[in-house]
Amino acid sequence: MTLPDTAANPAGADRTFQVDLRGLVDLLSHHLYSSPRVYLRELMQNAVDALTARHGLESAAPAGALGIRLYADGSVVRVEDDGVGLTEADVHTFLATIGRSSKRAERIAEQRGDFIGQFGIGLLSCFLVADEIHVLSRSARTPDAPAVEWRGRGDGSYTVRTLPASARPAPGTTVTLTPRADAGEWTRPAQVHALARHFGSLLRHPVTFDDGTGCPGSPGGPGAPGGPGASVNPEPAPWARTYPTPGARSRALAAYGEEVFGFTPLDTIELDLPAVGLKGIACVLPEAVPAGRRHGHRVHVKGMLLSEQAEEILPEWAFFVRCVVDAESLRPTASRESLYEDDTLAAVREALAERLRAWIARAAASDPDLLARFLQAHHLAVKSLAVHDEEILRMLLPWLPFETTDGHTTLDEFARTHRTVLVTSSVEEFRQVAAIASAAGLGVVNGGYTYDRELVHRLPEIRPEASVADLDPATLTAHLDPVDRETELAAAAYLALARDALAVFDCDVALRTFQPANAPALLVDSREARHERTRSQLAREQEGGLWGDILGALRQEAPRAQLILNQLNPLVRAAVAIDEPELARTSAEALYGQAAMLSRRPLRPAESSLINRSFLDLLAHALRKDS
């Protein structure tokens, strides 16, 4: 952008921005448009809007009489339409002024929604692949209007001239590009045809393509559907067609979903929102997807493909479907590659979410096999929905699978077996106690996964006879049998040495009997207790400083971990009988290390060091004994 000379413009005088067109095109290519391929979409979009405007003038014109013709032979790309066309005044006003749109200038509020483009910069995208744009147009508003030729160049210059009406006998517009050598990737005939199919397969106006060869079997072969060229959009959208039976319709929609997305849908959900003119399908993914991973959806606006990655059309929890929709009233952004976030989009998102809820409700009520396959793949998505949706919670909570001490099972089945359902607060706590709790007859659910603990606690809302409680160390240890007095006295010396050896980990040691007998020890230690002990240790290390005072004020009585030795295990019975103090300490450290590894929680550096040291000490002891 340059400014006029200040000598010719006295202080305070108005000045006019001077636009560097090459810089503007570079800005569009790097920041507004995702790829140079959008040039063809912009040209087709302008043609569709011109046809829409002409239908407004000639409402009696038969459907399909006016269309769009594409031509590409490797040396030129041409887009011709039978639309409303431009007068010479229109050309000067709209083609020579960057950012001005004839759709906006007409200011027909009630017709604004009839046009796809609203921003008036689409034609500039042609400079991404060509250095010159040639436009030949004749207006349909005036019967004897002359033809007008406009040539725009990438350096910002342009020429306009009026031609006899014979230069374009019928109203409409023809845009011709001579591609640059480096733009061949986007302007080859096969690529132009593929892009036209990609962007315009659902357009309501007939679109044909000709590659200039005239050979049968080529995209522009004579006699191909749609006139002299191959039809780009030979059939309407699959949801707009008529089928002999509901089953045939379902199969056709599933086949279309497979063609578009590349997977066979578990089921297809028809979407129809008349208020915004939206129709389409949601394809249920046949396999699970990572939690929170959002798929892009194909969104068409008035038939023109807007985006293949429109995440905003559905709420975050709906990551088990991919949608393809065509809408009338959704607003595109300036790049026409995403949707404008407004009240209409928010209402559409909520209405589509309601359609997905209704599909889940129908499956639960009438198709248990489909529901089972759906939950097997997408139980996490349903759990996230059930947390916030009372209807889905009541409908599906009993059928959702959870990890329990009885294996992976539904809450409904688990609650029938266990009157009191215990739930852990973390995955590692569940792994610590699962085997012991199962042998003791306790019913424990792993509440460490996303949503699980919250959902299990809501089970009494659905099954009032069920009781749910958090599992804490006291609950578990209360179900472990104490040893007799004689055995405890005999093991007292060993237990004292073990407590001393493990004091560095704030760990107590106790002797109990529990099943399974092949489990030598159980380490009971919650994440909260470990965090509290870590905070206490930091407070002691920082004593006297600012952070030490803050941590000291937050410090609570740190609960101790507990290593519970199993008297039924032969190894433990042999260990408590050791009369060598050092060997007894080493065996206690080894038992602690083994129990810590079985809990599958991350090991602290001191614990890793202890495991290595105790293993080497036991190995050295065994070697000395053998020698």
Secondary structure by P-SEA (a helix, b strand, c coil): ccccccccccccbbbbbbbaaaaaaaaaaccccccccaaaaaaaaaaaaaaaaaaaacccccccccbbbbbbcccbbbbbcccccccaaaaacccccccccccccccccccccccccccccccccccccccbbbbbbbbccccbbbbbbbbbccccccccccccccccccbbbbbbbbccccccccccaaaaaaaaaacccccccbbbbbcccccccccccccccccccccccccccccccccccaaaaaaaaaaaaaaaccccccbbbbbbbcccbbbbbbbbbcccccccbbbbbbbbccccccccccccccccccccccccccccccccccccccccccaaaaaaaaaaaaaaaaaaaaaacccaaaaaaaaaccaaaaaaaaaccaaaaaccccccccccccccccaaaaaaaccbbbbbccaaaaaacaaaaaaaccccccccccaaaaaaaacccccccbbbbbbcaaaaaaacccccaaaaaaaaaaaaaaaaaaccccbbbbbbbbccccccbbbbbcaaaaaaaaaaaaaaaacccaaaaaaaaacccbbbbbbbbbcccaaaaaaaacccaaaaaaaaaaaaaaaaaaacccccaaaaaaaaaaaaaaaaaaaaaac
